């Protein structure tokens, strides 16, 4: 699998996982010139912007380590733009990270939801 395929698979796995956890998917791959939010979901009066980090190998560090302060800044800016341009949104919002680790054959070896990852 190439990098793009790994990322797309991780996003599909994360969206399925979130739905099983009671989240309602509102939108996927929301793009602005500043970047992209992988998944936007709702649950319990929260609008949640989800960054999905998928890894097959930890050769370049863990998925959690790949969410840099610069990436968090961009996610916040995109989330604020989304909130300003949409109506009928839950009163609160946060940014979560879903970590998906895969075996070399593309099977899930670990999935973890990190809530409120920007705090």
DSSP file (Angstrom, degrees, kcal/mol; ACC not computed):
  #  RESIDUE AA STRUCTURE BP1 BP2  ACC     N-H-->O    O-->H-N    N-H-->O    O-->H-N    TCO  KAPPA ALPHA  PHI   PSI    X-CA   Y-CA   Z-CA
    1    1 A X              0   0    0      0, 0.0     2,-0.1     0, 0.0   105,-0.0   0.000 360.0 360.0 360.0 137.2    0.0    0.0    0.0
    2    2 A X     >  -     0   0    0      1,-0.1     4,-2.4     4,-0.0     5,-0.2  -0.373 360.0 -94.9 -85.5 174.5    1.2    3.5   -0.8
    3    3 A X  H  > S+     0   0    0      1,-0.2     4,-2.4     2,-0.2     5,-0.2   0.876 123.9  50.5 -57.8 -42.9    0.9    6.4    1.6
    4    4 A X  H  > S+     0   0    0      1,-0.2     4,-2.5     2,-0.2    -1,-0.2   0.907 111.1  48.7 -64.7 -42.1   -2.3    7.7    0.2
    5    5 A X  H  > S+     0   0    0      2,-0.2     4,-2.5     1,-0.2    -2,-0.2   0.895 110.4  51.2 -65.3 -40.2   -4.0    4.3    0.4
    6    6 A X  H  X S+     0   0    0     -4,-2.4     4,-2.5     2,-0.2    -2,-0.2   0.930 111.8  47.8 -61.9 -45.4   -2.8    3.8    4.0
    7    7 A X  H  X S+     0   0    0     -4,-2.4     4,-2.2     2,-0.2    -2,-0.2   0.912 112.1  48.2 -62.5 -44.2   -4.3    7.2    4.9
    8    8 A X  H  X S+     0   0    0     -4,-2.5     4,-2.1     2,-0.2    -1,-0.2   0.902 112.4  49.2 -64.5 -41.1   -7.6    6.5    3.1
    9    9 A X  H  X S+     0   0    0     -4,-2.5     4,-2.5     1,-0.2    -2,-0.2   0.927 110.4  51.2 -63.6 -44.6   -7.9    3.1    4.8
   10   10 A X  H  X S+     0   0    0     -4,-2.5     4,-2.6     1,-0.2    -2,-0.2   0.888 109.2  50.6 -59.6 -40.4   -7.2    4.7    8.2
   11   11 A X  H  X S+     0   0    0     -4,-2.2     4,-2.6     2,-0.2    -1,-0.2   0.900 110.5  48.8 -66.1 -40.5   -9.9    7.3    7.7
   12   12 A X  H  X S+     0   0    0     -4,-2.1     4,-2.2     2,-0.2    -2,-0.2   0.926 113.2  47.4 -63.6 -43.6  -12.4    4.7    6.7
   13   13 A X  H  X S+     0   0    0     -4,-2.5     4,-2.5     1,-0.2    -2,-0.2   0.922 113.1  49.0 -62.7 -44.4  -11.5    2.6    9.8
   14   14 A X  H  X S+     0   0    0     -4,-2.6     4,-2.8     2,-0.2    -2,-0.2   0.908 110.1  50.4 -62.9 -43.5  -11.7    5.7   12.0
   15   15 A X  H  X S+     0   0    0     -4,-2.6     4,-2.2     2,-0.2    -1,-0.2   0.916 112.4  47.2 -62.4 -43.2  -15.1    6.8   10.7
   16   16 A X  H  X S+     0   0    0     -4,-2.2     4,-2.2     2,-0.2    -2,-0.2   0.925 112.6  50.0 -62.0 -44.8  -16.5    3.3   11.3
   17   17 A X  H  X S+     0   0    0     -4,-2.5     4,-1.4     1,-0.2    -2,-0.2   0.930 110.3  49.3 -59.6 -47.8  -15.0    3.3   14.8
   18   18 A X  H  <>S+     0   0    0     -4,-2.8     5,-2.5     1,-0.2    -1,-0.2   0.898 109.6  51.6 -61.8 -41.2  -16.5    6.7   15.7
   19   19 A X  H ><5S+     0   0    0     -4,-2.2     3,-1.6     1,-0.2    -1,-0.2   0.903 108.2  51.6 -63.1 -40.1  -19.9    5.6   14.4
   20   20 A X  H 3<5S+     0   0    0     -4,-2.2    -1,-0.2     1,-0.3    -2,-0.2   0.787 106.1  56.3 -65.6 -26.4  -19.8    2.5   16.6
   21   21 A X  T 3<5S-     0   0    0     -4,-1.4    -1,-0.3    -3,-0.2    -2,-0.2   0.363 129.2 -96.5 -86.8   4.9  -18.9    4.8   19.5
   22   22 A X  T < 5S+     0   0    0     -3,-1.6     2,-0.2     1,-0.3    -3,-0.2   0.537  78.6 137.0  96.2   7.5  -22.0    6.8   19.0
   23   23 A X      < -     0   0    0     -5,-2.5     2,-0.6    -6,-0.2    -1,-0.3  -0.604  47.4-137.9 -84.1 148.1  -20.7    9.7   16.9
   24   24 A X  E     -A   42   0A   0     18,-2.6    18,-1.8    -2,-0.2     2,-0.4  -0.937  18.7-130.1-106.8 120.4  -22.7   10.9   13.9
   25   25 A X  E     +A   41   0A   0     -2,-0.6    16,-0.3    16,-0.2     3,-0.1  -0.540  29.8 173.9 -71.6 125.0  -20.5   11.7   10.9
   26   26 A X  E     -     0   0A   0     14,-3.1     2,-0.3    -2,-0.4    15,-0.2   0.787  63.4 -11.6 -98.2 -38.6  -21.3   15.1    9.6
   27   27 A X  E     -A   40   0A   0     13,-1.9    13,-3.2     3,-0.0    -1,-0.4  -0.987  55.1-147.0-162.8 151.4  -18.6   15.5    6.9
   28   28 A X  E    S+A   39   0A   0     -2,-0.3    11,-0.3    11,-0.2    10,-0.2  -0.966  76.0   7.2-126.2 146.4  -15.4   13.9    5.7
   29   29 A X  E    S-     0   0A   0      9,-3.1     2,-0.6    -2,-0.4     9,-0.2   0.915  70.6-171.9  53.8  53.5  -12.3   15.5    4.1
   30   30 A X  E     -A   37   0A   0      7,-1.8     7,-2.6    -3,-0.2     2,-0.4  -0.671  12.2-162.7 -76.4 119.2  -13.4   19.2    4.6
   31   31 A X  E     +A   36   0A   0     -2,-0.6     2,-0.3     5,-0.2     5,-0.2  -0.868  23.6 162.1-116.4 139.9  -10.8   21.2    2.7
   32   32 A X  E >   -A   35   0A   0      3,-3.0     3,-1.3    -2,-0.4    46,-0.1  -0.847  56.8 -95.7-133.6 173.3   -9.7   24.8    2.8
   33   33 A X  T 3  S+     0   0    0     -2,-0.3     3,-0.1     1,-0.3    -2,-0.0   0.793 124.4  60.1 -64.0 -24.0   -6.5   26.4    1.4
   34   34 A X  T 3  S-     0   0    0      1,-0.2     2,-0.3    40,-0.1    -1,-0.3   0.691 122.8 -85.0 -74.5 -18.2   -5.1   26.1    5.0
   35   35 A X  E <   -A   32   0A   0     -3,-1.3    -3,-3.0    43,-0.1     2,-0.3  -0.993  50.6 -64.0 147.9-155.5   -5.5   22.4    5.0
   36   36 A X  E     -A   31   0A   0     -2,-0.3     2,-0.5    -5,-0.2    -5,-0.2  -0.976  16.9-144.9-139.4 145.4   -8.0   19.6    5.7
   37   37 A X  E     -A   30   0A   0     -7,-2.6    -7,-1.8    -2,-0.3    -8,-0.2  -0.961  18.8-150.8-104.6 126.7  -10.0   18.1    8.5
   38   38 A X  E    S+     0   0A   0     12,-0.5    -9,-3.1    -2,-0.5     2,-0.4   0.944  73.0   2.4 -65.6 -50.5  -10.3   14.4    8.0
   39   39 A X  E     -AB  28  50A   0     11,-1.8    11,-3.4   -11,-0.3     2,-0.5  -1.000  56.7-159.9-142.3 138.1  -13.7   13.8    9.7
   40   40 A X  E     +AB  27  49A   0    -13,-3.2   -14,-3.1    -2,-0.4   -13,-1.9  -0.986  26.2 168.5-118.5 124.6  -16.2   16.1   11.4
   41   41 A X  E     -AB  25  48A   0      7,-2.8     7,-3.3    -2,-0.5     2,-0.4  -0.807  24.8-138.1-130.6 168.6  -18.6   14.4   13.8
   42   42 A X  E     +AB  24  47A   0    -18,-1.8   -18,-2.6    -2,-0.3     2,-0.3  -0.981  26.8 153.0-129.0 144.1  -21.2   15.2   16.4
   43   43 A X  E >   - B   0  46A   0      3,-2.0     3,-1.2    -2,-0.4   -20,-0.1  -0.845  65.2  -7.2-166.5 133.8  -21.9   13.7   19.8
   44   44 A X  T 3  S-     0   0    0      1,-0.3     3,-0.1    -2,-0.3   -21,-0.0   0.893 128.4 -46.3  49.4  55.8  -23.4   14.9   23.1
   45   45 A X  T 3  S+     0   0    0      1,-0.2    47,-1.4    46,-0.0     2,-0.4   0.713 115.4 117.0  61.7  22.2  -23.7   18.6   22.1
   46   46 A X  E <   -Bc  43  92A   0     -3,-1.2    -3,-2.0    45,-0.1     2,-0.6  -0.970  56.5-150.8-121.5 137.7  -20.2   18.6   20.7
   47   47 A X  E     -Bc  42  93A   0     45,-2.6    47,-1.8    -2,-0.4     2,-0.5  -0.933  26.6-160.4 -96.3 125.0  -19.0   19.3   17.2
   48   48 A X  E     -Bc  41  94A   0     -7,-3.3    -7,-2.8    -2,-0.6     2,-0.6  -0.941  14.3-157.3-120.1 124.1  -15.8   17.3   17.0
   49   49 A X  E     -Bc  40  95A   0     45,-2.6    47,-2.4    -2,-0.5     2,-0.5  -0.876  21.3-156.2 -96.6 121.9  -13.0   17.8   14.4
   50   50 A X  E     -Bc  39  96A   0    -11,-3.4   -11,-1.8    -2,-0.6   -12,-0.5  -0.886  14.2-163.4-113.8 124.5  -11.1   14.6   14.0
   51   51 A X  E     - c   0  97A   0     45,-2.5    47,-2.4    -2,-0.5     2,-0.5  -0.908  16.4-151.9 -98.3 125.2   -7.5   14.3   12.7
   52   52 A X  E     - c   0  98A   0     -2,-0.5     2,-0.5    45,-0.2    47,-0.2  -0.870  10.3-170.4-102.8 129.1   -6.7   10.7   11.7
   53   53 A X  E     - c   0  99A   0     45,-2.7    47,-2.8    -2,-0.5     2,-0.4  -0.972   7.7-173.0-120.9 116.8   -3.1    9.5   12.0
   54   54 A X  E     + c   0 100A   0     -2,-0.5     2,-0.4    45,-0.2    47,-0.2  -0.904   4.9 177.0-115.7 136.2   -2.5    6.1   10.4
   55   55 A X  E     - c   0 101A   0     45,-2.4    47,-3.0    -2,-0.4     3,-0.1  -0.994  26.1-177.8-137.7 143.8    0.8    4.2   10.7
   56   56 A X  S    S+     0   0    0     -2,-0.4     2,-0.3     1,-0.3    -1,-0.1   0.621  85.9  23.5-101.9 -26.9    2.0    0.8    9.5
   57   57 A X        -     0   0    0      4,-0.1     3,-0.3    46,-0.1    -1,-0.3  -0.961  61.6-143.6-138.3 152.0    5.4    1.2   11.1
   58   58 A X    >   +     0   0    0     -2,-0.3     3,-2.0     1,-0.2     4,-0.1   0.127  68.0 115.8-100.5  20.9    6.8    3.3   13.9
   59   59 A X  T 3  S+     0   0    0      1,-0.3    -1,-0.2     2,-0.0     3,-0.1   0.821  84.1  38.0 -56.9 -33.1   10.1    3.8   12.0
   60   60 A X  T 3  S-     0   0    0      1,-0.5    -1,-0.3    -3,-0.3     2,-0.1   0.049 130.7 -82.8-107.6  24.4    9.4    7.6   11.8
   61   61 A X    <   -     0   0    0     -3,-2.0    -1,-0.5     4,-0.0    -4,-0.1  -0.267  63.5 -49.9  98.4 172.0    7.8    7.8   15.3
   62   62 A X     >  -     0   0    0     -3,-0.1     4,-0.8     1,-0.1    -4,-0.0  -0.313  48.2-113.0 -78.4 163.6    4.4    7.2   16.6
   63   63 A X  T >4 S+     0   0    0      1,-0.2     3,-0.8     2,-0.2     4,-0.3   0.892 117.9  55.7 -61.9 -39.9    1.2    8.5   15.1
   64   64 A X  G >4 S+     0   0    0      1,-0.2     3,-1.5     2,-0.2    -1,-0.2   0.891 103.1  55.1 -61.3 -39.2    0.6   10.6   18.2
   65   65 A X  G 34 S+     0   0    0      1,-0.3    -1,-0.2     3,-0.0    -2,-0.2   0.709  95.3  68.6 -67.6 -19.2    4.0   12.3   17.8
   66   66 A X  G << S+     0   0    0     -3,-0.8     2,-1.2    -4,-0.8    -1,-0.3   0.553  75.2  90.1 -80.0  -5.9    3.2   13.3   14.2
   67   67 A X    <   -     0   0    0     -3,-1.5    -1,-0.1    -4,-0.3     2,-0.1  -0.748  69.3-170.8 -91.4  93.4    0.6   15.8   15.4
   68   68 A X     >  -     0   0    0     -2,-1.2     4,-2.5     1,-0.1     5,-0.2  -0.317  37.9-107.4 -83.0 163.2    2.9   18.8   15.7
   69   69 A X  H  > S+     0   0    0      1,-0.2     4,-2.2     2,-0.2     5,-0.1   0.874 123.0  54.1 -56.2 -36.5    2.1   22.2   17.2
   70   70 A X  H  > S+     0   0    0      2,-0.2     4,-2.0     1,-0.2    -1,-0.2   0.908 108.0  48.9 -63.8 -42.1    2.0   23.6   13.7
   71   71 A X  H  > S+     0   0    0      2,-0.2     4,-2.6     1,-0.2    -2,-0.2   0.914 110.0  51.5 -64.0 -43.0   -0.6   21.0   12.7
   72   72 A X  H  X S+     0   0    0     -4,-2.5     4,-2.5     1,-0.2    -2,-0.2   0.911 107.7  52.8 -60.4 -42.9   -2.7   21.8   15.7
   73   73 A X  H  X S+     0   0    0     -4,-2.2     4,-2.1     1,-0.2    -1,-0.2   0.923 110.9  46.7 -57.4 -46.1   -2.6   25.5   14.8
   74   74 A X  H  X S+     0   0    0     -4,-2.0     4,-2.5     2,-0.2    -2,-0.2   0.904 110.6  52.6 -64.5 -41.7   -3.9   24.7   11.3
   75   75 A X  H  X S+     0   0    0     -4,-2.6     4,-2.7     1,-0.2    -2,-0.2   0.911 109.2  49.5 -61.2 -42.1   -6.6   22.4   12.6
   76   76 A X  H  X S+     0   0    0     -4,-2.5     4,-2.5     2,-0.2    -1,-0.2   0.922 111.1  49.4 -62.8 -43.8   -7.9   25.1   14.9
   77   77 A X  H  X S+     0   0    0     -4,-2.1     4,-1.9     2,-0.2    -2,-0.2   0.910 113.3  46.1 -62.6 -42.7   -7.9   27.7   12.1
   78   78 A X  H  X S+     0   0    0     -4,-2.5     4,-2.5     2,-0.2    -2,-0.2   0.914 111.8  51.8 -67.1 -42.0   -9.8   25.3    9.8
   79   79 A X  H  X S+     0   0    0     -4,-2.7     4,-2.5     1,-0.2    -2,-0.2   0.915 109.6  49.6 -60.3 -43.6  -12.3   24.4   12.6
   80   80 A X  H  X S+     0   0    0     -4,-2.5     4,-2.1     1,-0.2    -1,-0.2   0.890 110.3  50.3 -64.3 -38.8  -13.0   28.1   13.3
   81   81 A X  H  X S+     0   0    0     -4,-1.9     4,-1.4     2,-0.2    -1,-0.2   0.913 110.3  50.4 -63.5 -42.3  -13.6   28.7    9.6
   82   82 A X  H  X S+     0   0    0     -4,-2.5     4,-0.7     1,-0.2     3,-0.4   0.933 110.1  49.7 -60.6 -46.5  -16.0   25.7    9.5
   83   83 A X  H >< S+     0   0    0     -4,-2.5     3,-0.7     1,-0.2    -1,-0.2   0.891 110.9  49.7 -61.9 -40.4  -17.9   27.0   12.5
   84   84 A X  H 3< S+     0   0    0     -4,-2.1    -1,-0.2     1,-0.2    -2,-0.2   0.769 113.9  45.4 -69.8 -25.3  -18.2   30.5   11.0
   85   85 A X  H 3< S+     0   0    0     -4,-1.4     2,-0.3    -3,-0.4    -1,-0.2   0.407 106.3  65.3-102.3   3.4  -19.5   29.2    7.7
   86   86 A X    <<  -     0   0    0     -3,-0.7     3,-0.2    -4,-0.7     2,-0.2  -0.940  62.3-152.5-128.2 149.2  -22.1   26.7    8.9
   87   87 A X        +     0   0    0     -2,-0.3    -2,-0.0     1,-0.2    -3,-0.0  -0.604  69.8  41.1-109.8 173.2  -25.3   27.0   10.8
   88   88 A X  S    S+     0   0    0     -2,-0.2     2,-0.3     1,-0.2    -1,-0.2   0.910  77.3 155.3  56.7  48.7  -27.2   24.6   13.2
   89   89 A X        -     0   0    0     -3,-0.2    -1,-0.2     1,-0.1   -42,-0.1  -0.736  50.4 -94.9-104.4 153.6  -24.0   23.5   15.0
   90   90 A X        -     0   0    0     -2,-0.3   -43,-0.1     1,-0.1    -1,-0.1  -0.252  39.8-113.1 -58.6 156.7  -23.7   22.0   18.5
   91   91 A X  S    S+     0   0    0    -45,-0.1     2,-0.3   -46,-0.0   -45,-0.1   0.760  94.4  44.0 -69.6 -25.5  -22.8   24.7   21.1
   92   92 A X  E     -c   46   0A   0    -47,-1.4   -45,-2.6     2,-0.0     2,-0.3  -0.821  64.4-171.1-120.5 158.3  -19.3   23.3   21.9
   93   93 A X  E     +c   47   0A   0     -2,-0.3     2,-0.3   -47,-0.2   -45,-0.2  -0.979   6.9 170.6-145.6 159.2  -16.5   22.0   19.8
   94   94 A X  E     -c   48   0A   0    -47,-1.8   -45,-2.6    -2,-0.3     2,-0.5  -0.960  30.9-114.9-156.0 169.8  -13.1   20.3   20.2
   95   95 A X  E     -c   49   0A   0     -2,-0.3    22,-2.2   -47,-0.2    23,-0.6  -0.972  32.0-176.6-116.6 124.9  -10.4   18.6   18.2
   96   96 A X  E     -c   50   0A   0    -47,-2.4   -45,-2.5    -2,-0.5     2,-0.4  -0.766  15.5-142.9-113.2 160.8   -9.7   14.9   18.7
   97   97 A X  E     -cD  51 114A   0     17,-2.2    17,-3.4    -2,-0.3     2,-0.6  -0.991   5.4-157.8-122.9 134.1   -7.1   12.6   17.2
   98   98 A X  E     -cD  52 113A   0    -47,-2.4   -45,-2.7    -2,-0.4     2,-0.5  -0.966  10.7-155.1-110.4 122.3   -7.8    9.0   16.2
   99   99 A X  E     -cD  53 112A   0     13,-3.0    13,-2.2    -2,-0.6     2,-0.5  -0.849  10.9-174.0 -97.5 125.5   -4.7    6.9   16.0
  100  100 A X  E     -cD  54 111A   0    -47,-2.8   -45,-2.4    -2,-0.5     2,-0.5  -0.978   2.8-171.1-122.4 119.0   -4.9    3.8   13.7
  101  101 A X  E     -cD  55 110A   0      9,-3.1     8,-3.2    -2,-0.5     9,-1.6  -0.939  10.8-166.6-109.9 132.5   -2.0    1.4   13.6
  102  102 A X  E     - D   0 108A   0    -47,-3.0     6,-0.2    -2,-0.5     2,-0.1  -0.829  20.4-121.2-117.6 152.2   -2.0   -1.3   10.9
  103  103 A X    >   -     0   0    0      4,-2.9     3,-2.5    -2,-0.3   -46,-0.1  -0.413  45.3 -96.5 -76.4 166.6   -0.2   -4.5   10.3
  104  104 A X  T 3  S+     0   0    0      1,-0.3    -1,-0.1     2,-0.1   -47,-0.0   0.747 128.2  57.5 -57.9 -21.2    1.8   -4.7    7.1
  105  105 A X  T 3  S-     0   0    0      2,-0.1    -1,-0.3   -49,-0.1   -49,-0.0   0.387 123.6-104.7 -90.1   4.0   -1.2   -6.6    5.7
  106  106 A X  S <  S+     0   0    0     -3,-2.5     2,-0.3     1,-0.3    -2,-0.1   0.664  74.4 137.1  86.6  16.7   -3.6   -3.7    6.5
  107  107 A X        -     0   0    0      1,-0.1    -4,-2.9     2,-0.0     2,-0.3  -0.736  61.7-101.7 -96.8 148.2   -5.3   -5.1    9.5
  108  108 A X  E     +D  102   0A   0     -2,-0.3    -6,-0.3    -6,-0.2     3,-0.1  -0.499  40.4 168.9 -71.5 124.4   -5.9   -3.0   12.6
  109  109 A X  E    S+     0   0A   0     -8,-3.2     2,-0.3     1,-0.4    -7,-0.2   0.630  72.9   4.1-103.5 -22.5   -3.4   -3.7   15.4
  110  110 A X  E     -D  101   0A   0     -9,-1.6    -9,-3.1     2,-0.0    -1,-0.4  -0.944  55.5-177.9-160.6 139.7   -4.5   -0.6   17.5
  111  111 A X  E     +D  100   0A   0     -2,-0.3     2,-0.4   -11,-0.2   -11,-0.2  -0.988  14.0 174.5-137.8 133.0   -7.1    2.1   17.4
  112  112 A X  E     -D   99   0A   0    -13,-2.2   -13,-3.0    -2,-0.4     2,-0.6  -0.999  22.9-145.4-143.3 136.8   -7.3    4.9   19.9
  113  113 A X  E     -D   98   0A   0     -2,-0.4     2,-0.7   -15,-0.2   -15,-0.2  -0.895  10.6-164.8-101.1 123.0   -9.3    8.0   20.3
  114  114 A X  E >   -D   97   0A   0    -17,-3.4   -17,-2.2    -2,-0.6     3,-0.6  -0.910  16.7-150.5-107.8 104.4   -7.5   11.0   22.0
  115  115 A X  T 3  S+     0   0    0     -2,-0.7   -19,-0.2     1,-0.2    -2,-0.0  -0.457  71.4   5.0 -77.7 146.9  -10.2   13.5   23.0
  116  116 A X  T >  S+     0   0    0     -2,-0.1     3,-1.6     1,-0.1   -20,-0.2   0.907  74.4 176.1  49.4  54.0   -9.5   17.2   23.1
  117  117 A X  T <   +     0   0    0    -22,-2.2   -21,-0.1    -3,-0.6    -1,-0.1   0.573  66.8  64.5 -68.4 -11.1   -6.0   16.7   21.7
  118  118 A X  T 3         0   0    0    -23,-0.6    -1,-0.3     1,-0.2    -2,-0.1   0.526 360.0 360.0 -92.4  -5.0   -5.3   20.4   21.6
  119  119 A X    <         0   0    0     -3,-1.6    -1,-0.2     0, 0.0    -2,-0.1   0.487 360.0 360.0 -92.5 360.0   -5.4   21.0   25.3
